[in-house]
């Protein structure tokens, strides 16, 4: 399985996970010229911007470690654009990271990751 396939599988797992927690998926792979946000969901009355990181192992570090300062800044800017575009100024928002460990089928949901 190549990295693109791993990423798509991880996003599918994360989507099912969020739905199982009562979330509603509003957008998948929301793109602007700046960057892409993997998932945008409504969960417990909050607008949640989710970065999904999938790994087969931790040889190159934990998945969430790949969400560095530059990635967080880009995601935050795209989130601002999404909020303005959809007139969602009065809703609580947060940024989560969902780590998917493909080998052992484990999901680690980091709420308010940044």
N, CA, C and O atoms as a GROMACS GRO file, in nm:
protein
  456
    1UNK      N    1   0.085  -0.118   0.000
    1UNK     CA    2   0.000   0.000   0.000
    1UNK      C    3   0.090   0.125   0.000
    1UNK      O    4   0.179   0.137   0.084
    2UNK      N    5   0.066   0.216  -0.095
    2UNK     CA    6   0.148   0.338  -0.099
    2UNK      C    7   0.094   0.443  -0.002
    2UNK      O    8  -0.011   0.424   0.060
    3UNK      N    9   0.166   0.555   0.009
    3UNK     CA   10   0.128   0.657   0.106
    3UNK      C   11  -0.007   0.722   0.076
    3UNK      O   12  -0.081   0.756   0.168
    4UNK      N   13  -0.039   0.740  -0.051
    4UNK     CA   14  -0.169   0.799  -0.087
    4UNK      C   15  -0.282   0.706  -0.044
    4UNK      O   16  -0.382   0.751   0.011
    5UNK      N   17  -0.265   0.577  -0.068
    5UNK     CA   18  -0.367   0.479  -0.027
    5UNK      C   19  -0.379   0.475   0.126
    5UNK      O   20  -0.490   0.467   0.179
    6UNK      N   21  -0.266   0.480   0.195
    6UNK     CA   22  -0.269   0.482   0.342
    6UNK      C   23  -0.344   0.605   0.392
    6UNK      O   24  -0.424   0.597   0.485
    7UNK      N   25  -0.318   0.720   0.329
    7UNK     CA   26  -0.385   0.843   0.369
    7UNK      C   27  -0.535   0.836   0.348
    7UNK      O   28  -0.612   0.876   0.436
    8UNK      N   29  -0.577   0.786   0.234
    8UNK     CA   30  -0.722   0.774   0.205
    8UNK      C   31  -0.789   0.677   0.302
    8UNK      O   32  -0.898   0.704   0.351
    9UNK      N   33  -0.722   0.564   0.329
    9UNK     CA   34  -0.777   0.468   0.425
    9UNK      C   35  -0.787   0.530   0.562
    9UNK      O   36  -0.888   0.514   0.631
   10UNK      N   37  -0.685   0.602   0.604
   10UNK     CA   38  -0.687   0.670   0.733
   10UNK      C   39  -0.800   0.769   0.743
   10UNK      O   40  -0.867   0.778   0.846
   11UNK      N   41  -0.823   0.845   0.637
   11UNK     CA   42  -0.933   0.943   0.637
   11UNK      C   43  -1.069   0.873   0.646
   11UNK      O   44  -1.158   0.923   0.715
   12UNK      N   45  -1.085   0.761   0.579
   12UNK     CA   46  -1.210   0.685   0.588
   12UNK      C   47  -1.232   0.635   0.730
   12UNK      O   48  -1.344   0.642   0.782
   13UNK      N   49  -1.127   0.584   0.793
   13UNK     CA   50  -1.137   0.535   0.931
   13UNK      C   51  -1.172   0.650   1.025
   13UNK      O   52  -1.258   0.636   1.112
   14UNK      N   53  -1.107   0.765   1.007
   14UNK     CA   54  -1.134   0.882   1.091
   14UNK      C   55  -1.277   0.931   1.073
   14UNK      O   56  -1.343   0.968   1.170
   15UNK      N   57  -1.324   0.930   0.950
   15UNK     CA   58  -1.462   0.972   0.922
   15UNK      C   59  -1.561   0.881   0.994
   15UNK      O   60  -1.653   0.930   1.059
   16UNK      N   61  -1.543   0.752   0.984
   16UNK     CA   62  -1.632   0.656   1.053
   16UNK      C   63  -1.624   0.675   1.204
   16UNK      O   64  -1.725   0.666   1.274
   17UNK      N   65  -1.504   0.701   1.253
   17UNK     CA   66  -1.485   0.723   1.397
   17UNK      C   67  -1.566   0.845   1.442
   17UNK      O   68  -1.639   0.838   1.541
   18UNK      N   69  -1.554   0.956   1.370
   18UNK     CA   70  -1.626   1.078   1.408
   18UNK      C   71  -1.777   1.057   1.404
   18UNK      O   72  -1.849   1.105   1.492
   19UNK      N   73  -1.824   0.988   1.302
   19UNK     CA   74  -1.968   0.959   1.292
   19UNK      C   75  -2.013   0.873   1.410
   19UNK      O   76  -2.122   0.893   1.464
   20UNK      N   77  -1.929   0.778   1.449
   20UNK     CA   78  -1.965   0.691   1.563
   20UNK      C   79  -1.972   0.769   1.694
   20UNK      O   80  -2.037   0.726   1.789
   21UNK      N   81  -1.905   0.885   1.699
   21UNK     CA   82  -1.907   0.970   1.818
   21UNK      C   83  -2.018   1.076   1.810
   21UNK      O   84  -2.026   1.165   1.895
   22UNK      N   85  -2.104   1.064   1.708
   22UNK     CA   86  -2.215   1.158   1.693
   22UNK      C   87  -2.185   1.276   1.604
   22UNK      O   88  -2.265   1.370   1.596
   23UNK      N   89  -2.072   1.273   1.537
   23UNK     CA   90  -2.035   1.384   1.449
   23UNK      C   91  -2.103   1.377   1.314
   23UNK      O   92  -2.147   1.271   1.269
   24UNK      N   93  -2.110   1.492   1.251
   24UNK     CA   94  -2.163   1.501   1.115
   24UNK      C   95  -2.051   1.557   1.028
   24UNK      O   96  -1.996   1.664   1.058
   25UNK      N   97  -2.017   1.486   0.922
   25UNK     CA   98  -1.911   1.531   0.833
   25UNK      C   99  -1.969   1.637   0.739
   25UNK      O  100  -2.064   1.611   0.665
   26UNK      N  101  -1.910   1.756   0.743
   26UNK     CA  102  -1.956   1.866   0.657
   26UNK      C  103  -1.874   1.872   0.528
   26UNK      O  104  -1.929   1.902   0.421
   27UNK      N  105  -1.746   1.844   0.537
   27UNK     CA  106  -1.658   1.850   0.421
   27UNK      C  107  -1.550   1.743   0.433
   27UNK      O  108  -1.503   1.712   0.543
   28UNK      N  109  -1.511   1.688   0.318
   28UNK     CA  110  -1.397   1.597   0.309
   28UNK      C  111  -1.299   1.660   0.211
   28UNK      O  112  -1.338   1.702   0.102
   29UNK      N  113  -1.174   1.665   0.249
   29UNK     CA  114  -1.069   1.718   0.163
   29UNK      C  115  -1.105   1.857   0.109
   29UNK      O  116  -1.102   1.882  -0.012
   30UNK      N  117  -1.137   1.946   0.201
   30UNK     CA  118  -1.171   2.084   0.166
   30UNK      C  119  -1.043   2.157   0.123
   30UNK      O  120  -0.949   2.168   0.202
   31UNK      N  121  -1.040   2.206  -0.001
   31UNK     CA  122  -0.918   2.264  -0.057
   31UNK      C  123  -0.934   2.411  -0.090
   31UNK      O  124  -1.040   2.456  -0.134
   32UNK      N  125  -0.826   2.482  -0.069
   32UNK     CA  126  -0.809   2.617  -0.122
   32UNK      C  127  -0.672   2.618  -0.188
   32UNK      O  128  -0.604   2.516  -0.195
   33UNK      N  129  -0.632   2.734  -0.237
   33UNK     CA  130  -0.498   2.745  -0.296
   33UNK      C  131  -0.390   2.721  -0.191
   33UNK      O  132  -0.279   2.679  -0.223
   34UNK      N  133  -0.423   2.748  -0.066
   34UNK     CA  134  -0.324   2.739   0.041
   34UNK      C  135  -0.294   2.595   0.083
   34UNK      O  136  -0.178   2.554   0.087
   35UNK      N  137  -0.398   2.520   0.113
   35UNK     CA  138  -0.378   2.386   0.169
   35UNK      C  139  -0.512   2.313   0.171
   35UNK      O  140  -0.615   2.370   0.135
   36UNK      N  141  -0.510   2.190   0.212
   36UNK     CA  142  -0.630   2.108   0.222
   36UNK      C  143  -0.653   2.070   0.369
   36UNK      O  144  -0.558   2.038   0.442
   37UNK      N  145  -0.778   2.074   0.410
   37UNK     CA  146  -0.816   2.024   0.542
   37UNK      C  147  -0.883   1.889   0.518
   37UNK      O  148  -0.974   1.879   0.436
   38UNK      N  149  -0.838   1.787   0.589
   38UNK     CA  150  -0.887   1.651   0.564
   38UNK      C  151  -1.037   1.638   0.590
   38UNK      O  152  -1.112   1.592   0.504
   39UNK      N  153  -1.079   1.680   0.708
   39UNK     CA  154  -1.222   1.669   0.743
   39UNK      C  155  -1.267   1.794   0.818
   39UNK      O  156  -1.193   1.850   0.898
   40UNK      N  157  -1.389   1.835   0.788
   40UNK     CA  158  -1.454   1.938   0.867
   40UNK      C  159  -1.584   1.875   0.916
   40UNK      O  160  -1.664   1.825   0.837
   41UNK      N  161  -1.602   1.877   1.047
   41UNK     CA  162  -1.717   1.810   1.106
   41UNK      C  163  -1.785   1.899   1.208
   41UNK      O  164  -1.727   1.995   1.259
   42UNK      N  165  -1.907   1.865   1.237
   42UNK     CA  166  -1.980   1.927   1.348
   42UNK      C  167  -1.992   1.818   1.453
   42UNK      O  168  -2.047   1.711   1.428
   43UNK      N  169  -1.939   1.847   1.571
   43UNK     CA  170  -1.936   1.748   1.679
   43UNK      C  171  -1.963   1.818   1.811
   43UNK      O  172  -1.892   1.911   1.848
   44UNK      N  173  -2.065   1.775   1.881
   44UNK     CA  174  -2.102   1.833   2.011
   44UNK      C  175  -2.118   1.985   2.003
   44UNK      O  176  -2.074   2.057   2.093
   45UNK      N  177  -2.182   2.032   1.897
   45UNK     CA  178  -2.208   2.174   1.882
   45UNK      C  179  -2.089   2.258   1.840
   45UNK      O  180  -2.099   2.380   1.833
   46UNK      N  181  -1.977   2.195   1.810
   46UNK     CA  182  -1.858   2.267   1.768
   46UNK      C  183  -1.823   2.235   1.623
   46UNK      O  184  -1.851   2.126   1.573
   47UNK      N  185  -1.763   2.331   1.556
   47UNK     CA  186  -1.709   2.310   1.423
   47UNK      C  187  -1.566   2.261   1.441
   47UNK      O  188  -1.484   2.330   1.501
   48UNK      N  189  -1.538   2.143   1.390
   48UNK     CA  190  -1.409   2.079   1.415
   48UNK      C  191  -1.334   2.061   1.283
   48UNK      O  192  -1.383   1.998   1.189
   49UNK      N  193  -1.215   2.119   1.278
   49UNK     CA  194  -1.126   2.103   1.163
   49UNK      C  195  -1.027   1.993   1.200
   49UNK      O  196  -0.955   2.002   1.299
   50UNK      N  197  -1.025   1.887   1.118
   50UNK     CA  198  -0.950   1.766   1.155
   50UNK      C  199  -0.840   1.738   1.054
   50UNK      O  200  -0.864   1.730   0.934
   51UNK      N  201  -0.720   1.723   1.106
   51UNK     CA  202  -0.607   1.675   1.026
   51UNK      C  203  -0.589   1.528   1.061
   51UNK      O  204  -0.574   1.493   1.178
   52UNK      N  205  -0.589   1.442   0.960
   52UNK     CA  206  -0.574   1.298   0.980
   52UNK      C  207  -0.434   1.257   0.938
   52UNK      O  208  -0.389   1.292   0.829
   53UNK      N  209  -0.366   1.185   1.024
   53UNK     CA  210  -0.233   1.135   0.993
   53UNK      C  211  -0.232   0.985   1.017
   53UNK      O  212  -0.267   0.938   1.125
   54UNK      N  213  -0.191   0.912   0.915
   54UNK     CA  214  -0.190   0.765   0.921
   54UNK      C  215  -0.049   0.712   0.913
   54UNK      O  216   0.035   0.766   0.840
   55UNK      N  217  -0.022   0.607   0.988
   55UNK     CA  218   0.108   0.544   0.986
   55UNK      C  219   0.092   0.393   1.001
   55UNK      O  220  -0.001   0.345   1.067
   56UNK      N  221   0.184   0.320   0.939
   56UNK     CA  222   0.189   0.175   0.960
   56UNK      C  223   0.269   0.143   1.085
   56UNK      O  224   0.244   0.043   1.152
   57UNK      N  225   0.368   0.229   1.115
   57UNK     CA  226   0.451   0.211   1.233
   57UNK      C  227   0.501   0.348   1.276
   57UNK      O  228   0.471   0.449   1.213
   58UNK      N  229   0.577   0.351   1.384
   58UNK     CA  230   0.627   0.481   1.433
   58UNK      C  231   0.777   0.496   1.410
   58UNK      O  232   0.844   0.570   1.482
   59UNK      N  233   0.829   0.428   1.310
   59UNK     CA  234   0.971   0.438   1.278
   59UNK      C  235   1.013   0.582   1.248
   59UNK      O  236   1.127   0.619   1.275
   60UNK      N  237   0.924   0.661   1.194
   60UNK     CA  238   0.955   0.801   1.160
   60UNK      C  239   0.882   0.898   1.252
   60UNK      O  240   0.862   1.014   1.216
   61UNK      N  241   0.842   0.852   1.369
   61UNK     CA  242   0.776   0.937   1.466
   61UNK      C  243   0.626   0.914   1.470
   61UNK      O  244   0.569   0.843   1.387
   62UNK      N  245   0.564   0.974   1.569
   62UNK     CA  246   0.420   0.962   1.584
   62UNK      C  247   0.350   1.045   1.477
   62UNK      O  248   0.402   1.149   1.434
   63UNK      N  249   0.234   1.002   1.433
   63UNK     CA  250   0.165   1.074   1.325
   63UNK      C  251   0.144   1.222   1.353
   63UNK      O  252   0.164   1.306   1.265
   64UNK      N  253   0.104   1.255   1.474
   64UNK     CA  254   0.075   1.395   1.507
   64UNK      C  255   0.198   1.485   1.498
   64UNK      O  256   0.184   1.606   1.482
   65UNK      N  257   0.316   1.428   1.508
   65UNK     CA  258   0.438   1.507   1.499
   65UNK      C  259   0.456   1.568   1.360
   65UNK      O  260   0.533   1.663   1.343
   66UNK      N  261   0.386   1.514   1.262
   66UNK     CA  262   0.393   1.568   1.125
   66UNK      C  263   0.311   1.695   1.110
   66UNK      O  264   0.322   1.764   1.008
   67UNK      N  265   0.230   1.727   1.209
   67UNK     CA  266   0.149   1.850   1.204
   67UNK      C  267   0.232   1.961   1.271
   67UNK      O  268   0.210   1.998   1.386
   68UNK      N  269   0.329   2.011   1.195
   68UNK     CA  270   0.422   2.109   1.248
   68UNK      C  271   0.364   2.250   1.243
   68UNK      O  272   0.248   2.270   1.205
   69UNK      N  273   0.446   2.348   1.281
   69UNK     CA  274   0.399   2.487   1.288
   69UNK      C  275   0.344   2.535   1.154
   69UNK      O  276   0.237   2.595   1.149
   70UNK      N  277   0.417   2.509   1.045
   70UNK     CA  278   0.372   2.555   0.914
   70UNK      C  279   0.240   2.491   0.874
   70UNK      O  280   0.152   2.559   0.819
   71UNK      N  281   0.224   2.364   0.900
   71UNK     CA  282   0.099   2.294   0.868
   71UNK      C  283  -0.016   2.352   0.950
   71UNK      O  284  -0.125   2.376   0.897
   72UNK      N  285   0.007   2.373   1.079
   72UNK     CA  286  -0.097   2.431   1.166
   72UNK      C  287  -0.137   2.570   1.119
   72UNK      O  288  -0.256   2.603   1.118
   73UNK      N  289  -0.040   2.652   1.080
   73UNK     CA  290  -0.068   2.787   1.033
   73UNK      C  291  -0.153   2.783   0.905
   73UNK      O  292  -0.248   2.860   0.891
   74UNK      N  293  -0.118   2.695   0.814
   74UNK     CA  294  -0.195   2.683   0.689
   74UNK      C  295  -0.338   2.636   0.716
   74UNK      O  296  -0.433   2.690   0.659
   75UNK      N  297  -0.352   2.536   0.804
   75UNK     CA  298  -0.486   2.486   0.838
   75UNK      C  299  -0.570   2.596   0.903
   75UNK      O  300  -0.688   2.611   0.872
   76UNK      N  301  -0.509   2.672   0.992
   76UNK     CA  302  -0.579   2.781   1.059
   76UNK      C  303  -0.627   2.885   0.958
   76UNK      O  304  -0.739   2.935   0.969
   77UNK      N  305  -0.543   2.919   0.861
   77UNK     CA  306  -0.582   3.016   0.759
   77UNK      C  307  -0.696   2.964   0.672
   77UNK      O  308  -0.788   3.040   0.639
   78UNK      N  309  -0.691   2.839   0.635
   78UNK     CA  310  -0.800   2.781   0.555
   78UNK      C  311  -0.928   2.776   0.638
   78UNK      O  312  -1.037   2.800   0.584
   79UNK      N  313  -0.917   2.746   0.766
   79UNK     CA  314  -1.035   2.744   0.853
   79UNK      C  315  -1.099   2.883   0.858
   79UNK      O  316  -1.222   2.894   0.854
   80UNK      N  317  -1.019   2.987   0.868
   80UNK     CA  318  -1.072   3.124   0.868
   80UNK      C  319  -1.150   3.150   0.739
   80UNK      O  320  -1.258   3.208   0.741
   81UNK      N  321  -1.093   3.108   0.627
   81UNK     CA  322  -1.159   3.125   0.498
   81UNK      C  323  -1.291   3.050   0.495
   81UNK      O  324  -1.392   3.104   0.451
   82UNK      N  325  -1.292   2.926   0.543
   82UNK     CA  326  -1.414   2.844   0.545
   82UNK      C  327  -1.522   2.910   0.631
   82UNK      O  328  -1.639   2.914   0.593
   83UNK      N  329  -1.482   2.960   0.746
   83UNK     CA  330  -1.577   3.025   0.837
   83UNK      C  331  -1.639   3.148   0.772
   83UNK      O  332  -1.760   3.169   0.779
   84UNK      N  333  -1.556   3.230   0.708
   84UNK     CA  334  -1.608   3.349   0.640
   84UNK      C  335  -1.696   3.313   0.522
   84UNK      O  336  -1.803   3.371   0.503
   85UNK      N  337  -1.652   3.216   0.443
   85UNK     CA  338  -1.726   3.173   0.324
   85UNK      C  339  -1.864   3.119   0.359
   85UNK      O  340  -1.959   3.134   0.281
   86UNK      N  341  -1.876   3.057   0.476
   86UNK     CA  342  -2.003   2.994   0.517
   86UNK      C  343  -2.076   3.072   0.626
   86UNK      O  344  -2.172   3.022   0.684
   87UNK      N  345  -2.031   3.194   0.654
   87UNK     CA  346  -2.095   3.281   0.755
   87UNK      C  347  -2.116   3.209   0.888
   87UNK      O  348  -2.227   3.205   0.940
   88UNK      N  349  -2.010   3.152   0.940
   88UNK     CA  350  -2.017   3.074   1.064
   88UNK      C  351  -1.946   3.144   1.180
   88UNK      O  352  -1.880   3.079   1.260
   89UNK      N  353  -1.960   3.274   1.189
   89UNK     CA  354  -1.886   3.352   1.288
   89UNK      C  355  -1.925   3.322   1.432
   89UNK      O  356  -1.843   3.342   1.522
   90UNK      N  357  -2.046   3.275   1.457
   90UNK     CA  358  -2.094   3.259   1.594
   90UNK      C  359  -2.090   3.115   1.642
   90UNK      O  360  -2.171   3.076   1.727
   91UNK      N  361  -1.997   3.035   1.591
   91UNK     CA  362  -1.990   2.895   1.632
   91UNK      C  363  -1.853   2.870   1.695
   91UNK      O  364  -1.752   2.925   1.652
   92UNK      N  365  -1.853   2.785   1.795
   92UNK     CA  366  -1.728   2.746   1.860
   92UNK      C  367  -1.651   2.654   1.767
   92UNK      O  368  -1.708   2.564   1.705
   93UNK      N  369  -1.520   2.677   1.757
   93UNK     CA  370  -1.438   2.593   1.669
   93UNK      C  371  -1.322   2.532   1.747
   93UNK      O  372  -1.284   2.578   1.854
   94UNK      N  373  -1.268   2.426   1.688
   94UNK     CA  374  -1.145   2.367   1.744
   94UNK      C  375  -1.072   2.295   1.632
   94UNK      O  376  -1.126   2.267   1.526
   95UNK      N  377  -0.946   2.265   1.660
   95UNK     CA  378  -0.860   2.195   1.566
   95UNK      C  379  -0.813   2.065   1.630
   95UNK      O  380  -0.745   2.066   1.733
   96UNK      N  381  -0.848   1.954   1.568
   96UNK     CA  382  -0.813   1.822   1.620
   96UNK      C  383  -0.717   1.752   1.523
   96UNK      O  384  -0.712   1.783   1.404
   97UNK      N  385  -0.643   1.658   1.577
   97UNK     CA  386  -0.564   1.566   1.496
   97UNK      C  387  -0.610   1.426   1.529
   97UNK      O  388  -0.625   1.390   1.646
   98UNK      N  389  -0.634   1.346   1.427
   98UNK     CA  390  -0.668   1.206   1.448
   98UNK      C  391  -0.554   1.124   1.391
   98UNK      O  392  -0.525   1.127   1.271
   99UNK      N  393  -0.490   1.049   1.481
   99UNK     CA  394  -0.383   0.958   1.441
   99UNK      C  395  -0.444   0.822   1.412
   99UNK      O  396  -0.524   0.770   1.490
  100UNK      N  397  -0.406   0.765   1.299
  100UNK     CA  398  -0.452   0.631   1.262
  100UNK      C  399  -0.330   0.540   1.255
  100UNK      O  400  -0.236   0.566   1.179
  101UNK      N  401  -0.331   0.435   1.335
  101UNK     CA  402  -0.225   0.335   1.334
  101UNK      C  403  -0.280   0.215   1.257
  101UNK      O  404  -0.360   0.137   1.309
  102UNK      N  405  -0.236   0.201   1.133
  102UNK     CA  406  -0.295   0.103   1.042
  102UNK      C  407  -0.266  -0.041   1.082
  102UNK      O  408  -0.352  -0.127   1.064
  103UNK      N  409  -0.148  -0.069   1.134
  103UNK     CA  410  -0.113  -0.208   1.166
  103UNK      C  411  -0.200  -0.269   1.273
  103UNK      O  412  -0.243  -0.384   1.263
  104UNK      N  413  -0.226  -0.190   1.377
  104UNK     CA  414  -0.307  -0.245   1.487
  104UNK      C  415  -0.447  -0.184   1.492
  104UNK      O  416  -0.520  -0.201   1.590
  105UNK      N  417  -0.485  -0.111   1.383
  105UNK     CA  418  -0.621  -0.058   1.370
  105UNK      C  419  -0.661   0.028   1.489
  105UNK      O  420  -0.771   0.014   1.542
  106UNK      N  421  -0.571   0.116   1.531
  106UNK     CA  422  -0.594   0.201   1.647
  106UNK      C  423  -0.618   0.344   1.603
  106UNK      O  424  -0.553   0.393   1.510
  107UNK      N  425  -0.711   0.412   1.670
  107UNK     CA  426  -0.741   0.552   1.646
  107UNK      C  427  -0.708   0.631   1.773
  107UNK      O  428  -0.753   0.596   1.882
  108UNK      N  429  -0.630   0.738   1.757
  108UNK     CA  430  -0.600   0.828   1.868
  108UNK      C  431  -0.650   0.966   1.831
  108UNK      O  432  -0.595   1.030   1.742
  109UNK      N  433  -0.755   1.012   1.900
  109UNK     CA  434  -0.817   1.141   1.869
  109UNK      C  435  -0.760   1.245   1.966
  109UNK      O  436  -0.783   1.238   2.086
  110UNK      N  437  -0.686   1.340   1.912
  110UNK     CA  438  -0.628   1.448   1.993
  110UNK      C  439  -0.717   1.570   1.977
  110UNK      O  440  -0.714   1.639   1.875
  111UNK      N  441  -0.796   1.596   2.079
  111UNK     CA  442  -0.890   1.707   2.079
  111UNK      C  443  -0.816   1.836   2.114
  111UNK      O  444  -0.730   1.837   2.203
  112UNK      N  445  -0.850   1.946   2.045
  112UNK     CA  446  -0.783   2.074   2.065
  112UNK      C  447  -0.631   2.059   2.052
  112UNK      O  448  -0.555   2.106   2.136
  113UNK      N  449  -0.588   1.993   1.945
  113UNK     CA  450  -0.446   1.965   1.925
  113UNK      C  451  -0.364   2.093   1.909
  113UNK      O  452  -0.247   2.098   1.945
  114UNK      N  453  -0.428   2.195   1.855
  114UNK     CA  454  -0.361   2.325   1.843
  114UNK      C  455  -0.463   2.436   1.834
  114UNK      O  456  -0.426   2.554   1.823
   0.00000   0.00000   0.00000
